[in-house]
Amino acid sequence: MSYFNQFCTFFTEIIKSRKLIFELAKNDFKKHYLGSYLGVVWSFVQPTSTIAVLWFVFQVGFRTAPVNNFPFILWLISGLVPWFFVSEVLAQGTNSVLENGYLVSKVVFRVSTLPIVKIISALLVHLVFIVFMFLMFLFYGYRPTIYYLQLIYYVFAAVILLLGITWLTSSLVVFLRDIGQLVSVTLQFGFWITPIVWSYQTVPQKYLPILKLNPFYYLVEGYRDTFVYHRWFWEHAYLTAYYWCITLILFAVGAMVFKRLRPHFADVL
């Protein structure tokens, strides 16, 4: 019960500090592009160029056929957009405590909100890309459907998972700087083992259970279920239950590790 009360207290304090968190997120967003001529435009240039390159390689170079009779470019961006959000949060969130070491020594500041700041900052860009997806689907003649409403669910599911992971990595990287490099390598590896640029339908049936152990599989396919396949998340009952078990475990472990290591941050930084 004490852990439950602590979690309730934590979320209550987040709500009370929401103005500060959003202000820090806005400043963090601007800080990355301060001094450049294009400013925040750069936050969209890299993902957009990645989409263009992958589309050219697979569509023009490899002459990839439409997936399930669906335009390849739409199928591709519906998997890339959630991955951009995931990779941005994990890369930036892992270093959130290191980047804001000056705040660690401030007793009145709750350091555990720093990964949340990174999530909100990345979410601003993510929402723009979601709008971009809407426009792309409209351009190809696909009108919005009621399934689009479950996008709120998948964004929430991603945020909870990423918060747990970044609590864990951002606290560990203070004491073991190699964690940052490990996260970077894991993201590169994760990009190719997650069905983003290839379809899980091409994988032999016996390997699918292993593939679905990756929680990011659930998010990427969830976006495709929303935009492409028009399936509700509860239609994958077992996969949804598995995802939330893993997510809540990572959330609890991340919160516990962060809480245990937090008193020692100032000594190291």
C-alpha positions in Angstrom: 0.0 0.0 0.0 2.9 2.3 0.7 4.2 2.0 -2.9 0.7 2.7 -4.2 0.5 5.8 -2.0 3.9 6.9 -3.3 2.8 6.6 -6.9 -0.4 8.5 -6.1 1.7 11.3 -4.5 4.0 11.3 -7.4 1.3 11.8 -10.0 -0.4 14.4 -7.8 2.8 16.4 -7.7 3.2 16.1 -11.5 -0.3 17.6 -12.0 0.6 20.4 -9.6 3.9 21.0 -11.4 2.4 20.8 -14.9 3.1 24.4 -15.8 6.7 24.0 -14.9 7.0 20.7 -16.8 5.5 22.2 -19.9 7.7 25.3 -19.7 10.8 23.1 -19.4 9.6 20.9 -22.3 9.1 24.1 -24.4 12.5 25.3 -23.5 14.1 21.9 -24.2 12.5 21.9 -27.6 13.9 25.3 -28.5 17.3 24.6 -27.0 18.1 21.8 -29.4 17.8 24.2 -32.4 18.8 27.5 -30.9 21.2 29.4 -33.1 20.4 27.5 -36.4 18.8 29.4 -39.3 16.0 26.9 -39.7 15.4 26.5 -36.0 12.8 23.9 -35.0 12.4 22.9 -38.7 15.4 20.7 -38.2 13.3 18.4 -35.9 11.2 17.5 -38.9 13.9 17.5 -41.6 15.8 14.4 -40.4 12.7 12.1 -40.0 11.3 13.3 -43.3 14.5 12.7 -45.1 14.6 9.2 -43.5 11.1 8.5 -44.9 12.2 9.7 -48.3 15.3 7.6 -48.4 13.6 4.4 -47.2 10.8 4.9 -49.7 13.3 5.4 -52.5 15.3 2.3 -51.5 12.4 -0.1 -51.1 9.9 1.3 -53.6 12.2 2.4 -56.4 15.3 0.4 -55.8 13.8 -2.9 -54.6 10.4 -2.3 -56.4 8.5 -3.3 -53.3 4.9 -4.3 -54.1 2.0 -2.7 -52.2 1.5 -4.5 -48.8 -1.9 -6.1 -48.7 -2.9 -4.0 -51.8 -2.1 -0.9 -49.7 0.2 1.9 -51.0 3.7 1.1 -49.7 4.5 4.7 -48.8 1.4 4.9 -46.5 2.2 1.5 -45.0 5.8 2.6 -44.4 5.1 6.0 -42.7 2.5 4.4 -40.4 5.3 2.3 -39.0 8.0 4.9 -39.1 6.2 7.7 -37.3 5.7 5.7 -34.0 9.3 4.5 -34.2 10.6 8.1 -34.6 8.8 9.0 -31.3 10.2 5.9 -29.5 13.8 6.4 -30.7 13.7 10.2 -29.9 12.4 9.7 -26.4 14.9 6.9 -25.6 17.9 8.7 -27.0 17.0 12.1 -25.3 15.4 10.7 -22.2 18.4 8.6 -21.3 20.6 11.7 -21.1 17.9 13.9 -19.4 19.5 13.8 -15.9 23.1 14.3 -17.3 22.0 17.3 -19.4 20.3 19.0 -16.4 22.8 18.2 -13.7 22.4 21.8 -12.3 18.9 20.9 -11.3 19.8 17.8 -9.4 21.2 19.7 -6.4 18.0 21.8 -6.1 16.0 20.2 -3.2 12.7 21.7 -4.4 13.0 20.2 -7.9 11.7 16.7 -8.5 14.4 15.3 -10.8 12.2 12.3 -11.8 10.2 14.7 -14.0 13.1 15.3 -16.3 12.4 12.2 -18.5 8.8 13.5 -18.6 10.0 16.8 -20.0 11.8 14.9 -22.8 8.7 12.9 -23.6 6.5 16.0 -23.9 9.2 17.7 -26.0 9.3 14.7 -28.4 5.5 14.4 -28.3 5.1 17.9 -29.8 7.0 16.7 -32.9 5.1 13.4 -32.9 1.8 15.2 -33.0 2.9 17.1 -36.1 3.9 13.9 -37.8 0.5 12.4 -36.9 -1.1 15.3 -38.7 1.2 14.7 -41.6 0.0 11.1 -41.8 -3.6 12.3 -41.8 -2.9 14.5 -44.7 -1.0 11.8 -46.6 -3.8 9.4 -46.2 -6.3 12.0 -47.4 -4.1 12.8 -50.4 -4.3 9.1 -51.4 -8.0 9.1 -51.0 -8.3 7.4 -47.6 -10.8 9.3 -45.3 -10.5 9.3 -41.5 -12.3 6.4 -39.8 -13.5 5.8 -36.3 -10.4 3.6 -35.8 -8.3 6.8 -35.6 -9.7 7.4 -32.1 -7.6 4.6 -30.7 -4.5 6.6 -31.6 -5.0 8.2 -28.2 -4.7 4.8 -26.6 -1.5 3.9 -28.4 0.1 7.3 -27.6 -0.7 6.8 -24.0 0.6 3.2 -24.1 3.9 4.4 -25.6 4.3 7.2 -23.1 3.9 4.8 -20.1 6.4 2.3 -21.5 8.9 5.0 -22.5 8.6 6.7 -19.1 9.5 3.4 -17.3 12.5 2.7 -19.6 13.9 6.3 -19.4 13.6 6.4 -15.6 15.7 3.3 -15.6 18.3 4.3 -18.2 18.6 8.0 -17.1 19.4 6.9 -13.6 21.9 4.2 -14.6 23.7 6.4 -17.1 24.7 8.8 -14.3 26.9 6.0 -12.8 27.7 4.0 -16.0 28.1 6.3 -19.0 28.2 3.2 -21.4 24.4 3.0 -21.0 24.0 5.8 -23.4 26.0 3.9 -26.1 24.1 0.8 -25.3 20.8 2.5 -25.8 22.0 3.9 -29.2 23.1 0.4 -30.4 19.9 -1.1 -29.1 17.8 1.4 -31.1 19.7 0.6 -34.3 19.2 -3.1 -33.7 15.6 -2.6 -32.7 14.8 -0.7 -35.9 15.5 -3.8 -38.0 14.0 -6.5 -35.7 10.7 -4.5 -35.4 8.4 -4.8 -38.5 8.8 -1.2 -39.6 10.2 -1.5 -43.1 9.2 -5.1 -43.5 5.9 -7.0 -42.8 5.6 -9.6 -40.1 3.6 -11.6 -42.6 6.8 -12.5 -44.3 8.1 -14.2 -41.2 7.6 -18.0 -40.8 4.7 -18.7 -38.4 7.0 -20.5 -35.9 9.0 -17.3 -35.3 6.1 -14.9 -34.7 5.8 -15.6 -31.0 9.5 -14.5 -30.6 8.9 -11.5 -32.7 6.0 -10.4 -30.6 8.1 -10.4 -27.4 9.3 -7.0 -28.6 7.0 -4.4 -26.9 7.6 -2.0 -29.8 6.1 -4.5 -32.1 2.8 -3.8 -30.4 3.1 -0.1 -30.9 4.1 -0.2 -34.5 1.5 -2.7 -35.5 -1.0 -0.7 -33.4 -0.5 2.3 -35.5 -0.9 0.2 -38.6 -4.1 -1.4 -37.2 -5.3 2.2 -36.7 -4.5 3.6 -40.2 -4.2 0.6 -42.5 -5.8 -2.6 -41.2 -8.7 -1.0 -39.2 -8.5 -3.3 -36.2 -9.2 -2.4 -32.6 -6.6 -3.0 -29.9 -8.8 -5.3 -27.9 -9.0 -7.7 -30.9 -5.4 -8.7 -29.9 -6.4 -9.5 -26.3 -3.4 -11.7 -25.4 -0.9 -9.4 -27.0 -2.4 -6.4 -25.3 -2.3 -8.2 -21.9 1.4 -9.1 -22.5 2.3 -5.6 -23.5 0.8 -4.1 -20.4 2.4 -6.7 -18.1 5.8 -5.8 -19.6 5.1 -2.1 -19.5 3.9 -2.0 -15.9 6.9 -4.1 -14.8 9.3 -1.8 -16.6 7.4 1.2 -15.1 7.7 -0.2 -11.6 11.4 -1.2 -12.0 12.3 2.1 -13.5 10.6 4.1 -10.8 12.2 2.0 -8.0 15.7 2.2 -9.5 15.4 6.0 -10.0 14.2 6.5 -6.5 17.0 4.4 -5.0 19.8 6.1 -7.1 18.4 9.7 -6.9 20.1 10.6 -3.6 23.5 9.8 -5.1 23.1 11.8 -8.3 24.6 15.0 -6.8 27.7 13.1 -5.6 28.5 11.9 -9.1 27.5 14.9 -11.1 
